[in-house]
């Protein structure tokens, strides 16, 4: 899944380690401007970051809520 960090995202300005992501959701990479970032636990999500993540199908509602996106 690719999801953008928008102003209403509960992840904006949070460190990855403080994001309370369920164990079933894994962040693979962050796309910021022209850069690909493999985030560490101290990574801070910023507005307009694109997050590439892996999630089980039953975790989609949680992902949608965290990023305020609609299902694809």
C-alpha positions as CSV (number, residue, x, y, z in Angstrom):
1,X,0.0,0.0,0.0
2,X,1.1,3.6,-0.7
3,X,-0.4,6.2,1.5
4,X,0.3,9.9,1.9
5,X,0.8,11.7,5.2
6,X,-1.8,14.5,5.1
7,X,-2.7,17.1,7.7
8,X,-5.4,14.9,9.2
9,X,-3.1,11.9,9.6
10,X,-2.5,10.8,13.2
11,X,1.1,10.0,12.2
12,X,2.1,13.5,11.2
13,X,5.1,14.8,13.2
14,X,5.3,11.5,15.1
15,X,8.4,9.3,15.4
16,X,8.0,5.9,14.0
17,X,8.6,4.3,17.4
18,X,5.7,6.4,18.8
19,X,3.3,5.6,16.0
20,X,1.6,2.7,17.7
21,X,1.4,0.7,14.4
22,X,0.0,-2.8,14.9
23,X,2.5,-5.6,14.6
24,X,0.9,-6.7,11.4
25,X,1.7,-3.5,9.6
26,X,5.3,-2.9,8.3
27,X,6.7,0.3,6.9
28,X,9.0,-0.6,4.0
29,X,10.0,2.9,2.8
30,X,9.2,6.6,2.8
31,X,9.2,8.7,-0.3
32,X,10.0,12.3,0.4
33,X,10.6,14.7,-2.5
34,X,13.0,12.7,-4.8
35,X,14.4,10.6,-2.0
36,X,13.7,7.0,-0.8
37,X,14.2,6.6,2.9
38,X,14.4,3.4,4.8
39,X,13.1,4.7,8.2
40,X,14.6,4.0,11.6
41,X,12.6,4.1,14.8
42,X,13.5,7.8,15.2
43,X,12.1,8.7,11.8
44,X,9.6,11.6,12.0
45,X,6.7,11.5,9.5
46,X,6.1,14.8,7.7
47,X,3.2,16.1,5.7
48,X,3.4,14.9,2.0
49,X,5.6,11.9,2.8
50,X,4.4,8.9,0.9
51,X,4.6,5.8,3.1
52,X,5.0,2.4,1.4
53,X,3.8,-0.3,3.8
54,X,2.7,-3.9,4.0
55,X,-0.4,-4.9,5.8
56,X,-2.7,-7.9,6.0
57,X,-6.1,-7.4,4.4
58,X,-7.9,-7.4,7.8
59,X,-5.6,-4.4,8.8
60,X,-6.9,-2.2,6.0
61,X,-9.4,-0.3,8.1
62,X,-6.7,0.5,10.6
63,X,-4.4,1.8,7.8
64,X,-7.3,3.8,6.3
65,X,-7.9,5.4,9.7
66,X,-4.2,6.2,10.4
67,X,-3.7,7.8,7.0
68,X,-7.3,9.0,6.4
69,X,-7.4,7.4,3.0
70,X,-10.1,5.5,1.2
71,X,-9.6,1.8,0.3
72,X,-8.3,1.1,-3.1
